[in-house]
Structures are given as C-alpha cells and as structure tokens.
C-alpha cells in the first residue's frame, strides 16, 4: 500500500506551487525531456492556469493527458485540447494520446477521482487490471457519464504508476470518503486498485 500524505484545504495557488517545485526538481535531476501526466476536467483547470505562469524550462516538458474523450482535438470535451489551451503557450509539448504507443516514465502523475472511484477513464465497470500488459486502452464507460457521453482512451493502472510520484486533487466530502475507504482497503474500486499497487509516495490534496 502506498505511503499517502493528506494536505487539507490547499488553495489552487498552493497546489500549483507544489507542482512547480516538483517540476523544477525533475528538470534539475536530468538533462533530457521531463514527462508529466495530467488530468482533464474542471477541477485542475484553475491550477494548471496558475502553473502556466511558472518560469520553467517548458520546452523540455512533455504533457500527457491521463485519459481523453474520443472526440476531435478541438472539441470542448477534449482533455488534450484543454491542456493545449491552458499550457500550450508555454512551449510544452502536449501529447495526443490516441497517436502514442510508448508511454514514458513520468516525473509526476496528477490524478482526479470521480465519486464512483474512477481514475482517468478507468471506471468501475471496466474492471481495470493492476497488471494490465497494455499501457493504453480504448474503452466505453457504462453507463456513459451524461456530462461527457463519449468513448474514451486511457492510460492503464501500470502506465499511471510508471511515475516517480503520484498526486490527487479531490474536492468534496463524498469523494474524500471514497478515497479514504480505498486507502483503508475497504473497496475494490479503480482508485483502490491503484493505491494498493502503488509503491511511491502519494500526495492527496483534499
């Protein structure tokens, strides 16, 4: 089980500053590119907008969406499109998940979590395998979320865990209860499967 640190009531500014520090350290530790896995959705948007102001060597940073909706790149529901809108002007490269086969080792994987315990697009009905031999899968949530009724492409649990550190941003008491139950081994939801398999430090902003 992962070593999990809870940081409560952190502002978007504090989370963005934490991410900046992680990226600064990763850039100092290596000469080549630095890959980071980021979530889509409304919660990380303000955080990533603040992060875009950080004076980082962005041209060395590659941004991977943890998942995406199977829609055109300029569609409002595209996670990759959201990342390009928020961080593209920095000079960072944003990966199109549907065009990639080899997934790198990430300096950081940042995740959100749904109230049903899903992470990326690994919903409970998809029965994600912590030992999945594939890094990327295309799947269809069932039921389709009404706010985003699209097929998905997603990194699998092993691909998300191919990272030096994990972090979650979780808003709301209901989601925190789901996360804490997963952390305690009281569920078998996708988030629980990831936490049960993780060996690196996990930071949870809740």
Secondary structure, DSSP 8 states (H G I E B T S, - for coil): --EEEEETT--HHHHHHHHHHHHHHHHHH-SS-EEEEE--SSTTHHHHHHHTTS---GGGEEEEESEEESS-TTSTT-HHHHHHHHHGGGT-EE--GGG------BSEEEE---TT--BTTB-GGG---TT-S-SEEEE--SS--TTS---EEEE-HHHHHSBS-EEEE--SHHHHHHHHHHHTT---SHHHHHHHH--SEEEEE-
